[in-house]
């Protein structure tokens, strides 16, 4: 078979490595200056500044692993084998709370998944309703009925926008170009049916009982469509009991793995967030260009697509697009052994989730302790054998009722007891970020991954557009990653012994970001207080050593600016990203550290915090205007407000002293630092004043 994809090392990587060397030499010079000064005149402020700079240097070192060998990839879907030879794909969509994850929005995701450009007989869509809500079950039934007309329509006319909400919005007007009258007539009929579906779901959801979460319930599995010309659609609500751990989303995904293994048993699974619809129907074929390519098929565990968003503003003050993650970090990891697993927009090999390594002796898997690994369901173990050995599944001769009965068993909350599910099999339960740690452990076991950033976004979701939700996400992610850093699976010990050191540095960085708190607190307080008192902490502007600090500042800023411009971002992003990075690294990480420590000492139970997918009009208006919205974020604002007040007081107090004492050369660096931070913080001050005036 011909090569199905190509990869290109980014042309400027040699210059990047020279920059790393240059910046490293400047750092050595800085620490020589700091340590020699400390040996002659040891003072607490100088010691603290040296400590902060050492932390920043450590994290900078980890950060450079992402820039060591960044690559970009392209695929050739036209070289794939015929559709009748394409492997099956099972799509997993997980939802929990219809209050935070509106049912209509979830159904848009389900419908867009069913309408993907992939053979219907090899496509199955599973919706996990972990809240057991009647409105979700009702919505799934309505969505499948609508999909029976929507899917043929999309395939008949080659529709690109297969999310009905988007297709029937102004964004779908391009689809009308060069269309026939028949197309327009069918479109209007479908639009009426879609509006009727939305209305029915909303009316059903008006009754509070239909939106209530049920956490003490038996398993419920419904196959809602098995027509040969349509993808299979399955509703799954696993058994949950208050006394038995349910393992949050990781538990739901593992349940879907087992249920789908019995019903459709696709060799590959797509995991997509319930608010992230399929924007490009060809994503499955793009992923197959890696799984079926003879050069990569043996050890590729998953293919990750970027998480893109449909509601981004040109004034993206919260950096909701996560440019750095998707443009810099993941492309950098892709040049090593592959990116991490994001939990959405990722195609995963079912075999990789069950085997310890790509080179494992599969005979040992099934002849020794198969039930200890995979549970006591012999039917599930047989389905797994069919995947591993590439045989035709024998379940075709088993009555559907018998298979459904077995599916009820593997979806029970006691099935995983005394097995390796969540440990060495399936999605990991090590931390709440089940996908992140699963991807990391797959790399530790010798698997690779790939990252594809196509021109057309394959998946589009709903971005966070206010400060409170953004900080809540930051706290959840960073606290869990910090726990991974001090667990038995820490990349500093477990990871570094099982993967190349440069690749392990990328995971070391993810688990160490709480260290920014101490460094930024020192840099946000000590130079300011010393400026107020007239105590210099940096070389005089006329000294040669001042050039070292200036070089490091310009070097860091230049690297950031070049990455933005080369990625097609506007100049404004360079300034906005710095501001929100400081806010997240300082404020978000303070609370993340507290949450992590409470969990370590058993003072805080594990708790899943859902991101709110409901967009409020006021929040959207402020976001589009580029104004900060601190509504409801009072707790997060406490440390930020204190630091801002201290910086403002020290700035004007120190400036008053500077005018009278006239030691400008000694204090220039601290004056510049305060001015720079206050310029970054000006929009924050405006947002706080706006909030106070509104409350007043």
C-alpha positions in Angstrom: 0.0 0.0 0.0 1.3 3.5 -0.8 2.2 6.0 1.9 -1.0 7.7 3.0 0.5 10.7 4.8 3.6 12.9 4.8 5.3 14.9 7.5 7.6 17.9 7.3 9.9 19.2 10.0 9.3 22.9 10.3 12.0 24.7 8.3 13.1 27.1 11.1 13.8 24.4 13.7 17.6 24.8 13.3 17.2 28.5 14.1 15.1 27.5 17.1 17.8 25.3 18.4 20.4 28.1 18.0 18.0 30.4 19.9 17.8 27.7 22.7 21.6 27.6 22.9 21.8 31.5 22.9 19.1 31.8 25.6 20.8 29.1 27.7 24.2 31.0 27.7 22.4 34.1 28.8 20.7 32.2 31.6 24.1 30.8 32.8 25.4 34.4 32.8 22.4 35.6 34.8 22.9 32.9 37.5 26.7 33.7 37.6 25.7 37.3 38.4 23.1 36.3 41.0 25.3 33.8 42.8 28.4 35.9 43.0 26.4 38.8 44.4 24.7 36.5 46.9 28.1 35.2 48.1 29.4 38.7 48.8 26.2 40.4 50.0 23.5 37.8 50.9 20.1 39.4 51.4 16.6 38.0 51.5 15.3 39.9 48.4 18.3 38.8 46.3 17.8 35.2 47.4 14.1 35.2 46.6 14.8 36.7 43.1 17.4 34.0 42.4 14.9 31.4 43.5 12.2 32.8 41.2 14.6 32.9 38.3 15.8 29.4 38.9 12.1 28.2 38.8 11.5 30.1 35.6 14.7 28.7 34.1 13.7 25.1 35.0 10.2 25.5 33.4 11.8 27.2 30.4 14.0 24.2 29.9 11.1 21.8 29.9 9.3 24.2 27.5 12.0 24.0 24.9 11.3 20.3 24.4 8.2 21.3 22.5 10.4 23.4 20.1 13.1 20.8 19.5 11.6 19.2 16.4 8.1 20.5 15.5 6.5 18.8 12.5 3.4 19.4 10.3 1.5 16.6 8.6 -0.7 16.1 5.6 -2.8 13.2 4.4 -3.8 11.7 1.1 -7.4 10.3 1.7 -7.7 9.6 -2.1 -5.1 6.8 -1.7 -7.2 4.9 0.9 -8.6 1.5 -0.1 -12.2 1.3 -1.2 -15.0 2.1 1.3 -15.8 -1.6 1.6 -12.3 -2.2 3.0 -12.3 0.6 5.5 -12.3 -0.6 9.2 -15.2 0.2 11.4 -15.3 3.2 13.7 -17.3 3.6 16.9 -18.0 7.2 18.1 -18.3 8.0 21.8 -20.2 11.1 23.0 -20.5 11.6 26.8 -22.9 13.9 28.6 -23.9 14.3 32.2 -26.0 17.4 33.1 -28.5 18.9 30.7 -28.5 22.1 32.7 -24.8 22.8 31.8 -24.8 20.7 28.6 -28.0 21.7 26.7 -29.7 18.6 25.2 -30.2 20.2 21.8 -26.5 21.0 21.6 -25.6 17.4 22.5 -28.0 16.1 19.8 -26.4 18.4 17.2 -23.1 16.6 18.0 -24.7 13.2 17.7 -26.4 14.0 14.4 -23.2 15.5 12.9 -21.4 12.3 14.0 -24.0 10.1 12.3 -23.7 12.1 9.1 -19.9 11.6 8.8 -18.5 10.7 5.3 -17.8 7.1 6.2 -19.6 3.8 5.2 -22.7 3.5 7.2 -22.3 -0.2 7.9 -19.0 0.5 9.6 -20.0 3.5 11.7 -21.7 3.4 15.1 -22.5 6.3 17.4 -22.8 5.8 21.2 -24.2 8.4 23.6 -23.3 7.9 27.2 -25.9 9.6 29.5 -24.1 9.5 32.8 -26.9 11.5 34.5 -29.6 9.1 33.5 -31.8 12.1 32.5 -35.1 11.4 30.8 -34.6 14.5 28.5 -31.4 13.0 27.2 -33.0 9.7 26.3 -35.9 11.6 24.7 -33.6 13.9 22.8 -31.6 10.9 21.5 -34.8 9.4 20.1 -35.8 12.6 18.4 -32.3 13.1 17.0 -32.1 9.6 15.5 -35.5 10.1 13.8 -34.3 13.4 12.3 -31.0 11.8 11.3 -32.9 9.2 9.2 -33.7 12.1 6.7 -30.7 14.3 7.4 -28.0 11.7 6.7 -29.3 10.7 3.2 -29.7 14.4 2.4 -26.1 15.2 3.3 -24.8 12.3 1.2 -27.0 13.0 -1.7 -25.9 16.6 -2.1 -22.4 16.3 -0.6 -23.1 18.8 2.2 -20.0 19.9 4.1 -21.6 21.4 7.1 -23.2 18.3 8.7 -24.2 19.9 12.0 -27.8 20.9 11.3 -27.7 23.9 13.6 -24.8 25.4 11.6 -26.2 24.3 8.3 -29.5 26.2 8.9 -27.7 29.3 10.2 -26.2 32.1 8.1 -22.9 30.2 8.2 -24.5 27.6 6.0 -25.4 30.0 3.2 -22.4 29.0 1.1 -23.9 25.5 0.8 -26.7 27.1 -1.3 -24.3 28.2 -4.1 -24.9 26.4 -7.4 -27.7 24.3 -5.9 -30.9 23.2 -7.6 -34.4 24.0 -6.7 -34.8 20.5 -5.5 -32.0 21.0 -3.0 -33.6 24.2 -1.7 -37.0 22.6 -1.3 -35.6 19.6 0.6 -33.6 22.0 2.8 -36.7 24.0 3.8 -38.5 20.8 4.7 -35.6 19.6 6.8 -35.3 22.9 8.5 -38.9 22.7 9.6 -38.4 19.2 10.9 -35.2 20.3 12.7 -37.0 23.2 14.3 -39.7 20.9 15.4 -37.2 18.5 16.9 -35.6 21.4 18.9 -39.0 22.5 20.0 -40.1 19.0 21.2 -36.9 18.6 23.2 -37.2 22.0 24.8 -40.8 21.4 25.7 -40.0 18.0 27.2 -37.1 19.6 29.2 -39.3 22.3 30.7 -40.5 19.7 33.3 -37.8 19.7 36.1 -38.3 16.0 36.6 -37.1 15.3 33.0 -33.8 17.2 33.7 -33.1 15.7 37.1 -29.9 13.6 37.5 -30.4 10.0 38.7 -27.4 8.6 40.4 -29.0 5.4 41.7 -30.1 3.5 38.7 -29.8 0.2 36.7 -28.2 0.0 33.3 -30.2 1.1 30.3 -29.1 0.4 26.7 -31.2 1.1 23.7 -30.3 0.5 20.1 -32.2 3.2 18.3 -31.2 2.5 14.7 -29.9 -0.6 12.9 -30.9 0.2 9.3 -28.1 -0.9 7.0 -28.0 2.4 5.1 -27.7 4.3 8.4 -25.0 4.3 11.2 -26.0 2.4 14.3 -27.1 4.7 17.1 -27.0 3.5 20.7 -28.1 5.1 24.0 -26.1 3.9 27.1 -26.9 4.8 30.7 -24.6 2.6 32.8 -25.5 1.3 36.2 -24.6 3.7 39.1 -24.9 3.1 42.8 -24.0 5.7 45.5 -21.8 3.2 47.4 -19.7 2.1 44.3 -17.1 4.4 42.7 -18.2 5.4 39.2 -14.9 7.0 38.1 -16.5 9.9 36.3 -15.9 10.3 32.6 -13.2 7.6 32.6 -15.7 5.1 33.9 -18.3 6.1 31.3 -15.7 5.8 28.5 -14.7 2.3 29.6 -18.3 1.3 29.8 -18.7 2.4 26.2 -15.6 0.5 25.2 -17.1 -2.7 26.5 -20.7 -2.2 25.3 -19.5 -1.2 21.8 -17.1 -4.1 21.8 -20.1 -6.4 22.0 -22.4 -4.5 19.6 -20.3 -3.1 16.8 -16.6 -3.8 17.8 -15.0 -1.1 15.7 -11.2 -1.4 15.7 -11.0 2.4 16.2 -13.0 4.7 18.4 -13.5 8.5 18.2 -14.0 10.3 21.4 -15.7 13.7 21.0 -17.1 16.2 23.6 -20.8 16.6 23.6 -20.5 20.2 22.6 -18.0 19.6 19.9 -19.7 18.8 16.6 -18.1 17.2 13.5 -17.3 20.2 11.2 -15.5 18.2 8.5 -17.2 14.9 7.7 -13.9 13.4 6.3 -12.1 13.3 9.7 -12.4 9.5 10.0 -10.8 9.0 6.6 -8.0 11.4 7.5 -7.3 9.4 10.7 -7.2 6.2 8.7 -4.3 7.6 6.7 -2.2 7.0 9.8 -3.8 3.8 11.1 -3.6 2.1 7.7 -0.3 3.5 6.6 2.3 0.7 6.6 4.9 3.1 8.0 2.9 4.0 11.1 0.1 1.4 11.5 2.1 -0.9 13.9 2.6 1.4 16.8 0.2 4.4 16.4 -2.2 4.4 19.4 -4.2 7.5 18.5 -4.6 10.4 16.1 -5.3 13.7 17.7 -7.0 16.7 16.0 -6.9 20.2 17.5 -9.9 21.4 19.5 -11.2 24.4 17.6 -14.1 26.7 18.6 -16.9 28.4 16.6 -17.6 31.3 19.0 -14.2 32.9 19.1 -13.9 36.7 19.1 -11.3 38.6 17.2 -10.5 40.2 20.5 -9.9 36.8 22.2 -8.8 38.3 25.6 -9.0 34.9 27.4 -7.0 33.1 24.7 -9.9 30.6 24.4 -8.5 29.4 21.1 -5.5 28.0 23.1 -3.2 28.9 20.2 -0.1 27.9 22.1 -1.3 24.4 22.9 -2.5 23.5 19.4 0.0 25.4 17.3 3.2 25.1 19.4 3.0 22.4 22.1 1.3 19.6 20.2 3.1 20.1 16.9 6.3 20.1 19.0 5.3 16.8 20.7 4.4 15.4 17.3 8.0 15.7 16.3 9.1 13.5 19.2 6.8 10.6 19.8 3.4 12.3 19.5 1.1 14.6 21.4 -0.9 13.8 24.5 -4.5 12.7 24.4 -6.9 15.7 24.7 -10.1 13.8 25.4 -12.0 15.1 22.4 -11.4 15.0 18.7 -9.1 11.9 19.0 -9.3 8.6 17.1 -7.9 5.8 19.3 -7.0 2.2 18.5 -9.1 -0.2 20.5 -6.1 -2.6 20.6 -3.8 0.0 22.1 -6.3 0.5 25.0 -6.1 -3.2 25.8 -2.4 -4.2 25.1 0.6 -3.2 27.2 2.8 -2.4 24.2 2.7 -2.7 20.4 5.2 -5.5 20.7 3.3 -7.5 23.4 2.9 -11.2 22.8 -0.9 -11.3 22.2 -1.0 -15.0 22.9 -0.1 -14.3 26.5 -2.8 -11.7 26.8 -5.6 -14.3 26.3 -4.0 -17.4 27.7 -2.9 -15.9 31.0 -5.3 -13.9 33.3 -7.6 -12.7 30.5 -10.5 -12.4 32.9 -8.3 -10.6 35.5 -7.5 -8.0 32.8 -10.8 -7.7 30.9 -13.4 -9.0 33.3 -15.5 -12.2 33.3 -17.4 -11.7 30.1 -16.2 -14.4 27.7 -18.2 -12.8 24.9 -16.3 -9.5 25.4 -13.0 -11.3 25.5 -13.9 -13.1 22.2 -14.8 -9.7 20.6 -11.4 -8.4 21.7 -9.7 -11.4 20.1 -11.4 -10.6 16.9 -9.8 -7.1 17.0 -6.3 -8.3 18.0 -6.1 -11.2 15.6 -8.0 -9.3 12.8 -10.6 -12.1 12.5 -14.3 -11.7 11.6 -16.3 -11.4 14.7 -18.3 -14.5 15.5 -21.1 -12.5 17.3 -23.0 -12.2 14.0 -24.4 -15.7 14.7 -25.4 -14.7 18.3 -29.0 -13.5 18.8 -29.2 -9.7 19.4 -31.1 -10.3 22.7 -28.3 -12.4 24.0 -25.7 -9.7 23.1 -27.8 -7.0 24.7 -28.1 -9.0 27.9 -24.4 -9.4 28.0 -24.0 -5.6 27.3 -26.1 -5.0 30.5 -23.6 -7.1 32.4 -20.5 -5.3 31.2 -22.2 -1.9 31.9 -22.9 -2.8 35.5 -21.0 -0.9 38.2 -19.5 -4.1 39.7 -18.0 -5.5 36.4 -14.6 -3.8 36.9 -14.1 -5.2 40.4 -10.8 -7.1 40.7 -9.8 -6.4 37.1 -7.2 -4.2 35.4 -9.8 -1.8 34.0 -8.7 1.8 34.6 -5.2 0.6 35.5 -3.6 -1.3 32.6 -6.8 -1.6 30.4 -8.9 1.1 28.9 -9.0 4.7 30.1 -6.9 5.3 33.2 -8.4 6.2 36.6 -5.1 7.6 37.9 -6.5 11.1 37.9 -9.7 12.8 36.9 -8.2 13.9 33.5 -8.6 10.3 32.2 -7.7 11.1 28.6 -4.5 13.0 29.5 -3.1 10.3 31.7 -4.2 7.6 29.3 -2.3 9.2 26.5 0.7 9.6 28.7 0.7 6.0 29.8 0.3 4.8 26.2 3.5 6.7 25.4 5.2 5.1 28.4 4.3 1.7 27.1 6.0 2.3 23.7 3.0 3.5 21.7 3.2 6.6 19.4 0.6 9.1 18.5 0.2 11.7 15.7 -1.3 15.1 15.4 -3.0 16.5 12.4 -3.8 20.2 12.0 -5.9 20.3 8.8 -6.8 23.5 7.0 -10.5 22.9 7.8 -11.3 22.3 11.4 -12.6 18.8 11.9 -14.3 19.5 15.2 -15.7 22.7 16.5 -16.9 23.3 20.1 -17.9 26.1 22.4 -15.1 28.2 23.9 -15.1 29.6 27.4 -16.0 33.3 27.2 -15.8 34.6 30.8 -13.1 34.7 33.5 -14.9 32.5 36.0 -15.3 29.5 33.7 -11.8 29.9 32.4 -10.2 29.9 35.8 -12.4 26.9 36.9 -11.1 24.9 33.9 -7.5 26.0 34.8 -7.9 24.8 38.4 -9.3 21.5 37.3 -6.6 20.7 34.7 -3.6 22.0 36.7 -4.6 20.4 40.0 -5.0 17.0 38.4 -1.8 17.3 36.4 0.0 18.2 39.6 -1.3 15.1 41.2 0.1 13.1 38.3 3.4 14.7 38.9 3.7 13.4 42.5 2.1 10.0 41.8 3.8 6.7 41.0 3.3 7.5 37.4 5.2 10.8 37.6 7.0 11.8 34.4 10.1 12.6 36.6 10.5 8.9 37.5 8.1 6.6 35.8 8.0 8.5 32.5 11.7 9.4 32.2 12.6 5.8 32.5 10.2 4.6 29.8 10.4 7.3 27.0 13.1 9.5 25.4 14.2 12.2 27.8 13.2 15.1 25.6 9.7 13.7 25.2 9.4 13.1 28.9 10.3 16.8 29.5 7.0 17.8 27.8 5.1 15.9 30.4 7.3 17.2 33.1 6.3 20.7 32.1 2.6 19.9 32.2 2.8 18.5 35.7 5.1 21.3 37.0 3.2 24.5 36.1 2.1 25.1 39.7 5.7 26.2 40.3 4.9 29.4 38.3 2.9 30.5 41.4 6.0 31.0 43.6 8.1 32.5 40.8 5.4 35.0 39.8 4.5 35.9 43.3 8.1 36.8 44.0 8.4 38.8 40.7 5.0 40.4 41.5 5.9 41.6 45.0 9.6 41.8 45.8 10.9 44.1 43.0 7.9 46.4 43.7 8.4 46.6 47.4 12.1 47.2 46.9 11.4 49.8 44.3 9.2 51.6 46.9 12.1 51.4 49.4 14.8 52.2 46.9 16.6 48.8 47.0 18.0 47.8 43.6 17.6 44.2 42.6 19.0 44.4 39.1 22.2 45.9 37.6 22.4 49.6 36.8 21.3 50.4 33.3 24.9 51.5 32.5 26.5 48.2 33.6 27.3 45.4 31.2 25.3 42.9 33.4 22.1 44.9 32.6 22.5 43.6 29.0 22.1 40.0 30.2 18.6 40.8 31.7 17.7 42.8 28.6 18.8 40.0 26.3 16.7 37.4 28.2 13.6 39.6 28.1 13.9 40.4 24.4 14.8 36.8 23.6 11.6 35.5 25.3 9.4 38.1 23.9 10.8 37.6 20.4 10.2 33.9 20.5 6.6 34.4 21.6 6.0 37.0 18.9 7.5 35.0 16.1 5.5 31.9 17.0 2.3 34.0 16.9 3.1 35.6 13.6 4.3 32.4 11.9 1.1 30.7 13.1 -1.0 33.4 11.3 -2.1 35.2 14.6 -2.5 38.9 14.9 0.0 41.1 16.7 -2.7 41.9 19.4 -2.5 38.2 20.5 1.1 38.7 21.6 0.0 41.2 24.2 -3.3 39.5 25.2 -1.7 36.1 25.6 0.9 37.5 28.0 -1.8 39.0 30.2 -4.0 35.9 30.4 -1.0 33.7 30.9 0.1 35.6 34.0 -3.5 35.5 35.3 -3.8 31.8 34.8 -0.3 30.9 36.0 -0.7 33.0 39.1 -4.4 33.1 40.1 -5.6 29.8 38.6 -2.5 27.9 39.8 -2.8 29.2 43.3 -6.2 27.5 43.7 -5.0 24.5 41.7 -2.2 24.0 44.2 -4.6 24.3 47.1 -7.1 21.8 45.6 -4.3 19.3 44.8 -2.9 19.5 48.3 -6.3 19.0 49.9 -6.7 15.9 47.8 -3.2 14.6 48.8 -4.1 15.0 52.5 -7.6 13.6 52.1 -9.3 16.9 52.9 -11.1 17.1 49.6 -12.8 14.3 47.7 -12.4 13.9 44.0 -15.1 15.9 42.3 -15.8 16.4 38.6 -16.5 20.1 37.6 -18.4 20.5 34.3 -17.7 23.4 32.1 -20.8 25.4 31.5 -21.7 25.2 27.8 -24.6 27.7 28.2 -23.6 31.0 26.7 -25.0 34.1 28.5 -25.7 37.2 26.3 -23.9 39.6 28.6 -20.8 37.4 28.8 -20.8 37.1 25.0 -21.2 40.8 24.5 -18.3 41.7 26.7 -16.1 39.0 25.2 -16.8 40.3 21.7 -15.9 43.8 22.9 -12.7 42.6 24.4 -13.7 43.5 28.0 -13.1 41.3 31.0 -16.1 39.8 32.7 -15.4 39.1 36.4 -19.0 38.4 37.3 -19.2 35.5 39.8 -15.4 35.3 40.0 -14.9 37.1 43.4 -12.8 34.4 44.9 -10.4 34.3 42.0 -10.1 38.1 42.0 -8.8 38.3 45.6 -5.1 37.5 45.0 -5.2 39.4 41.7 -6.7 42.5 43.3 -4.2 42.5 46.2 -1.3 42.2 43.8 -2.6 45.0 41.6 -3.1 47.3 44.6 0.4 46.6 45.9 1.9 47.2 42.4 0.0 50.5 41.9 1.0 51.8 45.4 4.6 50.8 45.0 4.7 52.3 41.5 3.6 55.8 42.5 5.3 55.7 45.8 8.6 54.6 44.2 8.2 57.1 41.4 7.8 59.9 44.0 11.0 58.7 45.8 12.8 58.4 42.4 12.0 62.0 41.5 13.5 63.3 44.8 16.4 60.9 45.1 17.2 60.8 41.4 18.8 57.3 41.4 17.3 56.5 38.0 20.2 54.3 36.8 19.9 52.0 39.8 16.1 51.6 39.7 15.5 51.6 35.9 14.9 47.9 35.6 12.4 47.8 38.5 10.6 50.9 37.1 10.4 49.2 33.7 9.1 46.0 35.3 6.3 47.8 37.2 5.4 49.9 34.2 5.2 46.7 32.0 3.0 44.9 34.5 0.7 47.8 35.0 0.3 48.2 31.3 -0.7 44.6 31.1 -3.0 45.0 34.0 -4.8 48.1 32.8 -7.8 46.2 31.2 -8.1 44.1 34.4 -8.4 47.3 36.5 -11.1 48.5 34.1 -13.0 45.2 34.5 -12.8 45.4 38.3 -14.0 49.0 38.3 -16.8 48.1 36.0 -17.8 45.2 38.2 -17.7 47.4 41.3 -19.8 50.1 39.8 -22.4 47.6 38.6 -22.6 46.0 42.1 -22.8 49.5 43.6 
